[in-house]
């Protein structure tokens, strides 16, 4: 538009013909004579801009629904999509680069203390304060050696709980857990290396690779957390600990030939001549 304006000014000021003015400014006469077609989408474009400013995280499908259902536009989704792309209204998404580790192998479990599975469960107290529980399951006997309950649990608290359980049951060969910060901290990884315990991290977004503790957490939530009202942290610890003991001594598993975890662990201990401390 500025080039056409310059040609018009030159023609008026210097009394030149259109041909001479275009030649002087090195502009093709067909370009000067071109009349742009009227924008039939001007009103729709403005309406699309208005809705997009109001709903900045909407894609073209949602914007089309807003235009047709709320603002009464009779327009196809394809037309809205073309304007959406032409005006570069697409929502920018940050692409995260994640290095996905290979899937951990599932070893054949043949004895207690071969692998312990760890995870966290969240809930709340009566006053609304957050509650976290560290759950631990022996993947072979299905026993739950401990459930640590607190308003927040750090990696150092995780290792303290493990130290207490190890003093009672002996060292596990491996620990299976997710990629939470408590299980990927330098302290936790260094502690496992010092104890010579294999650390198995499941792939992100693959909870089925830690199926034993996930199944246990489902029972804990269904039978204890969802049916209990925790007045305070002490009340929560008492009720969850009572449920843990009932789980170990009273729940029969079909995978354990309908024995309780405690009974199955006792049978394994008798067959192997007692559960040896350590490996």
C-alpha positions as CSV (number, residue, x, y, z in Angstrom):
1,X,0.0,0.0,0.0
2,X,2.9,2.4,0.7
3,X,4.4,1.8,-2.8
4,X,1.0,2.6,-4.4
5,X,0.8,5.8,-2.3
6,X,4.3,6.8,-3.4
7,X,3.3,6.5,-7.1
8,X,0.2,8.5,-6.6
9,X,2.2,11.3,-4.8
10,X,4.8,11.4,-7.6
11,X,2.1,11.6,-10.3
12,X,0.4,14.6,-8.4
13,X,3.5,16.5,-7.5
14,X,5.5,16.2,-10.7
15,X,2.6,15.9,-13.2
16,X,3.9,12.6,-14.5
17,X,1.8,9.9,-16.2
18,X,1.1,6.6,-14.5
19,X,3.6,4.9,-16.8
20,X,6.4,7.4,-16.0
21,X,5.8,7.4,-12.3
22,X,5.8,3.6,-12.1
23,X,9.0,3.4,-14.2
24,X,10.6,6.0,-11.9
25,X,9.8,4.1,-8.8
26,X,10.5,0.7,-10.5
27,X,7.0,-0.6,-9.9
28,X,5.0,-2.7,-12.3
29,X,1.9,-1.0,-13.6
30,X,-0.2,-4.1,-13.0
31,X,0.8,-4.0,-9.4
32,X,-0.3,-0.4,-9.1
33,X,-3.6,-1.1,-10.8
34,X,-4.4,-4.2,-8.7
35,X,-7.4,-3.8,-6.4
36,X,-7.4,-6.3,-3.5
37,X,-10.6,-8.3,-3.2
38,X,-12.7,-7.4,-0.2
39,X,-12.1,-9.6,2.8
40,X,-15.4,-11.6,3.2
41,X,-14.0,-13.1,6.4
42,X,-13.3,-9.8,8.1
43,X,-16.3,-10.1,10.6
44,X,-15.6,-13.7,11.3
45,X,-11.9,-13.0,11.7
46,X,-12.7,-10.3,14.3
47,X,-15.1,-12.5,16.1
48,X,-12.5,-15.3,16.2
49,X,-9.9,-12.9,17.6
50,X,-12.4,-11.8,20.3
51,X,-13.2,-15.3,21.4
52,X,-9.5,-16.4,21.2
53,X,-8.5,-13.5,23.5
54,X,-11.2,-14.5,26.0
55,X,-10.3,-18.2,25.8
56,X,-6.5,-18.2,25.1
57,X,-6.1,-21.9,25.8
58,X,-8.9,-23.1,23.5
59,X,-8.1,-24.9,20.2
60,X,-9.9,-24.3,17.0
61,X,-12.6,-26.9,17.7
62,X,-13.6,-25.3,21.0
63,X,-13.5,-21.8,19.4
64,X,-15.8,-23.1,16.6
65,X,-18.3,-24.4,19.2
66,X,-18.1,-21.0,21.0
67,X,-18.7,-19.1,17.7
68,X,-21.6,-21.3,16.6
69,X,-23.3,-22.2,19.9
70,X,-22.7,-19.0,21.9
71,X,-22.4,-16.3,19.2
72,X,-24.8,-17.7,16.6
73,X,-22.3,-17.9,13.6
74,X,-23.3,-20.3,10.8
75,X,-19.9,-21.3,9.7
76,X,-18.1,-24.6,9.1
77,X,-15.3,-25.9,11.3
78,X,-13.0,-26.0,8.2
79,X,-13.4,-22.3,7.6
80,X,-12.6,-21.6,11.3
81,X,-9.6,-23.9,11.1
82,X,-8.2,-22.0,8.0
83,X,-8.5,-18.7,9.7
84,X,-7.2,-20.1,13.0
85,X,-4.0,-21.3,11.2
86,X,-3.7,-18.2,9.0
87,X,-3.7,-15.9,12.1
88,X,-1.4,-18.2,14.0
89,X,-3.8,-18.6,17.0
90,X,-2.6,-22.1,17.8
91,X,-1.8,-22.7,21.4
92,X,1.9,-23.1,21.9
93,X,2.9,-26.2,23.7
94,X,6.2,-26.8,25.3
95,X,7.7,-30.1,24.1
96,X,9.4,-31.8,27.0
97,X,12.4,-34.0,26.2
98,X,12.2,-37.1,28.3
99,X,14.7,-39.9,28.3
100,X,12.6,-43.0,28.8
101,X,14.6,-45.7,30.5
102,X,14.2,-49.3,29.3
103,X,11.5,-51.3,31.0
104,X,12.8,-53.1,34.2
105,X,12.9,-56.8,34.1
106,X,10.5,-58.7,36.3
107,X,12.6,-61.4,38.1
108,X,11.2,-64.7,39.1
109,X,10.3,-64.3,42.7
110,X,11.3,-67.4,44.7
111,X,11.8,-66.3,48.3
112,X,11.0,-63.6,50.8
113,X,13.2,-60.4,50.9
114,X,14.0,-60.9,47.2
115,X,12.2,-57.7,46.3
116,X,10.4,-55.0,48.2
117,X,8.0,-52.6,46.4
118,X,7.7,-49.0,47.7
119,X,5.2,-46.2,46.9
120,X,3.3,-43.3,48.4
121,X,-0.4,-42.7,49.0
122,X,-1.9,-39.3,49.8
123,X,-5.0,-38.4,51.9
124,X,-6.1,-35.6,54.2
125,X,-6.8,-35.1,57.9
126,X,-10.1,-33.7,59.3
127,X,-8.7,-30.2,59.3
128,X,-7.7,-30.4,55.6
129,X,-4.0,-30.8,56.2
130,X,-2.3,-33.2,53.7
131,X,-1.4,-36.7,54.8
132,X,1.2,-39.0,53.1
133,X,1.8,-42.6,53.7
134,X,4.9,-44.6,52.6
135,X,3.7,-48.1,51.8
136,X,6.0,-51.1,51.6
137,X,5.2,-54.7,50.3
138,X,7.3,-57.8,50.1
139,X,6.5,-58.8,46.5
140,X,6.8,-62.6,47.2
141,X,4.9,-63.0,50.5
142,X,2.6,-59.9,50.0
143,X,3.4,-58.9,53.5
144,X,3.4,-55.2,54.4
145,X,6.4,-54.7,56.8
146,X,5.5,-51.1,57.5
147,X,3.4,-48.0,56.6
148,X,5.0,-44.7,57.5
149,X,2.4,-42.0,58.0
150,X,3.2,-38.3,58.2
151,X,2.3,-34.9,56.8
152,X,5.4,-35.0,54.7
153,X,8.0,-37.7,54.1
154,X,11.5,-37.0,52.8
155,X,14.1,-39.4,51.4
156,X,15.9,-39.5,54.7
157,X,12.8,-40.5,56.4
158,X,12.3,-43.3,53.8
159,X,15.8,-44.7,54.6
160,X,15.1,-44.5,58.3
161,X,12.0,-46.6,57.9
162,X,13.9,-49.1,55.7
163,X,16.7,-49.3,58.3
164,X,14.1,-50.2,61.0
165,X,12.5,-52.9,58.8
166,X,15.9,-54.3,57.8
167,X,16.8,-54.7,61.4
168,X,13.7,-56.9,61.8
169,X,13.7,-58.8,58.5
170,X,17.1,-58.6,57.0
171,X,18.3,-56.9,53.8
172,X,16.2,-57.1,50.6
173,X,18.0,-57.9,47.4
174,X,16.1,-55.2,45.4
175,X,13.8,-52.2,45.9
176,X,11.2,-51.4,43.2
177,X,9.8,-47.9,43.1
178,X,8.7,-45.1,40.8
179,X,10.7,-42.0,39.9
180,X,9.4,-39.7,42.6
181,X,11.9,-37.2,44.2
182,X,12.2,-39.3,47.4
183,X,13.3,-42.3,45.4
184,X,15.7,-40.5,43.0
185,X,17.5,-38.2,45.4
186,X,21.2,-38.6,45.8
187,X,20.7,-39.6,49.5
188,X,18.4,-42.5,48.6
189,X,20.5,-43.7,45.7
190,X,23.7,-43.5,47.7
191,X,22.1,-45.3,50.7
192,X,21.0,-48.2,48.4
193,X,24.5,-48.4,46.9
194,X,26.1,-48.4,50.4
195,X,23.8,-51.3,51.4
196,X,24.3,-53.1,48.1
197,X,20.6,-53.1,47.4
198,X,19.6,-53.1,43.7
199,X,17.3,-50.1,42.9
200,X,14.7,-50.8,40.2
201,X,13.0,-47.6,38.9
202,X,9.9,-48.3,36.8
203,X,9.3,-46.3,33.6
204,X,7.5,-43.0,34.1
205,X,3.7,-43.4,33.5
206,X,3.9,-47.2,33.9
207,X,2.5,-48.0,37.4
208,X,1.7,-51.5,36.2
209,X,5.4,-52.2,36.4
210,X,5.0,-51.9,40.2
211,X,1.8,-53.9,40.3
212,X,2.1,-55.5,43.8
213,X,2.3,-52.2,45.7
214,X,-0.3,-50.6,43.4
215,X,-2.7,-53.4,44.2
216,X,-1.9,-53.0,47.9
217,X,-2.5,-49.2,47.8
218,X,-5.9,-49.9,46.2
219,X,-6.9,-52.1,49.1
220,X,-5.5,-49.6,51.6
221,X,-7.6,-46.7,50.1
222,X,-10.7,-48.7,49.6
223,X,-10.8,-50.4,53.1
224,X,-9.1,-47.8,55.3
225,X,-8.6,-44.4,53.9
226,X,-12.0,-44.0,52.3
227,X,-13.8,-45.4,55.3
228,X,-11.9,-43.6,58.1
229,X,-12.1,-40.0,59.5
230,X,-8.6,-39.0,60.7
231,X,-8.9,-36.4,63.5
232,X,-5.1,-35.8,63.6
233,X,-1.9,-37.4,62.6
234,X,-1.8,-39.6,65.7
235,X,-5.3,-40.9,65.0
236,X,-4.3,-41.6,61.4
237,X,-1.2,-43.6,62.4
238,X,-3.2,-45.7,64.9
239,X,-6.0,-46.5,62.4
240,X,-3.7,-47.2,59.5
241,X,-1.4,-49.4,61.6
242,X,-4.4,-51.4,62.9
243,X,-5.5,-52.0,59.3
244,X,-1.9,-53.1,58.3
245,X,-1.9,-55.7,61.0
246,X,-5.3,-56.9,60.0
247,X,-4.1,-57.1,56.4
248,X,-1.1,-59.2,57.3
249,X,-2.9,-61.6,59.6
250,X,-6.5,-61.7,58.3
251,X,-6.6,-61.1,54.5
252,X,-6.4,-64.3,52.4
253,X,-4.9,-64.1,48.9
254,X,-5.9,-66.4,46.1
255,X,-2.3,-66.0,44.7
256,X,-1.0,-67.4,48.0
257,X,-3.3,-70.4,47.9
258,X,-5.8,-68.5,50.1
259,X,-3.3,-68.0,52.9
260,X,-2.7,-64.7,54.7
261,X,0.6,-63.0,54.0
262,X,1.8,-63.9,57.5
263,X,0.8,-67.6,57.1
264,X,2.5,-67.8,53.7
265,X,5.7,-66.2,55.2
266,X,5.7,-68.8,58.0
267,X,5.3,-71.6,55.5
268,X,8.2,-70.3,53.5
269,X,10.3,-69.9,56.6
270,X,9.6,-73.6,57.6
271,X,10.4,-74.8,54.1
272,X,13.7,-73.0,54.0
273,X,14.7,-73.7,57.6
274,X,14.0,-70.1,58.8
275,X,14.2,-66.8,57.1
276,X,17.9,-65.9,57.2
277,X,19.0,-62.5,58.2
278,X,20.4,-60.7,55.2
279,X,20.8,-62.4,51.8
